[in-house]
Structure formats: structure tokens, C-alpha cells
Amino acid sequence: MALMITDECINCDVCEPVCPNDAIYEGEEIYEINPDLCTECVGHFDEPQCVEICPIDCIPKDPNHVESEGDLMAKYKRITGQ
């Protein structure tokens, strides 16, 4: 699954720079995650970096973008050209 940022986001700016796929961007009200770029850090790290660094725990899995570990790895390979 891709991840999503909930309305509890406080716009602290810590998640966006740690995303290896540049999937996180500043939305109109809160930060948002582009599901086409989010691999939950599969291929880069063992854990999603945005989840690790978020001080308020507002980045759950996005139920609208269900993906298996294999799907996330395929997306990682597509994004990185590997």
C-alpha cells in the first residue's frame, strides 16, 4: 500500500525531505503523498522514513491504494530505473 497523511498533520516539514522517492509534497492545507511514487521506502529502507520521523503518527497505510510487497518493489524499480 502507499501511505497517506491524515488531517492530524501539523505541517512540521520533517517528512518531505526524508522521502527517497520525492512522493511527499506540500498540499493546500497539509502535506500529501503521491501514491504513484510512494513505495513505503521498499528498495531504499526497511521502514518508511516518513513514518519513522513523524512526531504525531499521522501517516498510515492508504486503504485506497492496496499494494503487495512485490507491487511496491516493482514500483521502486520503475521509479529508479533498475
LOVEX-638292 format. One record per atom (N, C-alpha, C): residue in three letters; x, y, z. Coordinates in steps of 0.02 Angstrom, whole numbers, padded with zeros to 5 digits, always signed. Each point is the difference from the previous one (the first is absolute). Layout:
! residues N
AlaXYZ...
***
This chain:
! residues 82
Met+00042-00059+00000Met-00042+00059+00000Met+00043+00062+00000Ala-00023+00050-00032Ala+00031+00065+00008Ala-00021+00026+00069Leu+00034+00050+00022Leu-00017+00031+00064Leu-00040+00063-00014Met-00031+00027+00053Met-00037+00062-00007Met+00011+00042+00063Ile-00009+00064-00005Ile+00007+00045+00057Ile-00070+00023+00019Thr-00016-00007+00064Thr-00067+00017+00023Thr-00005+00073+00020Asp-00062+00020+00016Asp-00014+00070+00020Asp+00035+00020+00065Glu+00027-00048+00037Glu+00036+00017+00061Glu+00068+00031-00014Cys+00022+00001-00063Cys+00064+00029-00019Cys+00005+00072+00026Ile+00058+00015+00029Ile+00012+00067+00027Ile+00048+00041-00044Asn+00013-00024-00060Asn+00044+00035-00047Asn+00068+00016+00030Cys+00030-00048+00034Cys+00064+00011+00032Cys+00059-00004-00048Asp-00012-00022-00061Asp+00051-00002-00053Asp+00054-00053+00009Val-00009-00049+00044Val+00053-00050+00008Val-00006-00059-00047Cys-00060-00015-00025Cys-00009-00059-00042Cys+00024+00010-00072Glu-00013+00057-00027Glu+00014+00012-00071Glu+00073-00011-00019Pro+00048+00026+00037Pro+00070-00009-00021Pro+00027-00072+00009Val-00032-00042+00040Val+00025-00067+00010Val-00027-00051-00050Cys-00047+00020-00043Cys-00029-00046-00048Cys+00048-00012-00058Pro+00024-00061-00009Pro+00049-00014-00053Pro-00030+00004-00071Asn-00066-00003-00005Asn-00032+00002-00066Asn-00032+00067-00016Asp+00009+00049+00043Asp-00031+00066-00009Asp-00076-00006-00008Ala-00030-00046+00037Ala-00072-00011-00003Ala-00039+00049+00043Ile+00033+00031+00049Ile-00034+00045+00047Ile+00008+00071-00025Tyr-00056+00036+00001Tyr+00001+00070-00022Tyr-00048+00040+00043Glu+00009+00066+00000Glu-00042+00044+00038Glu-00066+00011-00037Gly-00055-00023+00030Gly-00066+00010-00029Gly-00028+00067+00020Glu-00063+00011-00015Glu-00032+00064+00016Glu-00004+00012+00075Glu-00015-00053+00038Glu-00007+00009+00073Glu+00052-00040+00040Ile+00015-00061-00023Ile+00048-00043+00034Ile+00045-00032-00053Tyr+00052-00033+00024Tyr+00042-00038-00046Tyr-00040-00059-00028Glu+00016-00020-00060Glu-00034-00055-00033Glu+00051-00048-00030Ile-00023-00060-00016Ile+00043-00051-00029Ile-00028-00021-00067Asn+00042+00003-00051Asn-00020-00023-00067Asn+00004-00077+00000Pro-00056-00035-00004Pro+00001-00073+00004Pro+00037-00033-00059Asp+00007+00036-00055Asp+00036-00028-00057Asp+00076-00002+00012Leu+00023+00038+00050Leu+00071+00002+00015Leu+00018-00033+00067Cys-00050-00011+00042Cys+00013-00029+00066Cys+00010-00075-00004Thr+00058-00023+00024Thr+00014-00072+00003Thr+00007-00023+00073Glu-00021+00042+00047Glu+00010-00014+00071Glu+00074-00012+00014Cys+00042+00031-00039Cys+00073-00005+00004Cys+00027-00069-00018Val-00043-00044-00028Val+00024-00065-00024Val+00054+00013-00052Gly+00056-00035+00005Gly+00056+00009-00045Gly+00051+00050+00027His-00021+00043+00046His+00045+00050+00029His+00016-00016+00073Phe-00052-00011+00040Phe+00008-00010+00072Phe-00045-00056+00024Asp+00013-00024+00060Asp-00042-00053+00030Asp-00067+00026+00024Glu-00003+00064+00019Glu-00061+00031+00025Glu-00012+00065-00037Pro-00063+00019-00008Pro-00015+00065-00032Pro+00029+00057+00042Gln+00042+00040-00032Gln+00034+00053+00036Gln-00046+00054+00026Cys-00053+00015-00037Cys-00047+00052+00023Cys-00036-00022+00063Val-00017-00065+00004Val-00033-00027+00059Val+00047+00002+00060Glu+00063-00017-00013Glu+00051+00000+00053Glu+00010+00069+00030Ile-00002+00052-00041Ile+00018+00067+00023Ile-00060+00041+00022Cys-00060-00019-00019Cys-00061+00039+00015Cys-00010+00004+00076Pro-00003+00062+00027Pro-00008+00007+00073Pro-00070-00014+00026Ile-00050-00003-00044Ile-00069-00009+00025Ile-00034-00062-00028Asp+00036-00041-00036Asp-00028-00064-00024Asp-00062+00010-00042Cys+00007+00038-00054Cys-00058+00014-00044Cys+00009-00027-00070Ile+00042-00052-00008Ile+00013-00028-00067Ile-00015-00074+00000Pro-00063-00019-00010Pro-00019-00070-00004Pro+00003-00025-00073Lys-00013-00064-00009Lys-00007-00028-00067Lys-00064+00026-00031Asp+00002+00013-00064Asp-00058+00027-00036Asp-00043-00058-00025Pro-00060-00008+00028Pro-00043-00056-00020Pro-00025+00005-00072Asn+00008+00057-00030Asn-00021+00009-00070Asn+00054-00021-00049His+00059-00016+00025His+00056-00020-00044His+00034-00062+00029Val-00035-00056-00003Val+00025-00063+00026Val+00051-00029-00048Glu+00061-00015+00026Glu+00053-00029-00041Glu+00038-00051+00042Ser+00022-00053-00033Ser+00040-00050+00034Ser+00073+00023+00002Glu+00040-00037+00038Glu+00072+00015+00003Glu+00030-00005-00070Gly-00022-00049-00040Gly+00023-00007-00069Gly-00020+00059-00043Asp-00061+00025+00009Asp-00022+00059-00037Asp+00043+00060+00017Leu+00014+00008+00065Leu+00041+00057+00022Leu+00071-00005-00028Met+00028-00061-00002Met+00067-00009-00028Met+00000+00014-00075Ala-00052-00021-00035Ala-00005+00015-00072Ala-00005+00075-00011Lys-00037+00034+00042Lys-00006+00073-00006Lys+00068+00033+00014Tyr+00035-00024+00051Tyr+00068+00025+00016Tyr+00046-00008-00061Lys-00001-00059-00031Lys+00043-00012-00058Lys-00019+00046-00058Arg-00065+00011-00010Arg-00023+00044-00054Arg+00023+00072+00013Ile-00008+00023+00062Ile+00017+00069+00018Ile+00075+00012-00005Thr+00040-00049+00022Thr+00073+00009+00002Thr+00034-00022-00064Gly-00037-00031-00046Gly+00030-00022-00062Gly+00042-00063+00007Gln-00013-00038+00051Gln+00040-00062+00011Gln-00034-00061-00029
***
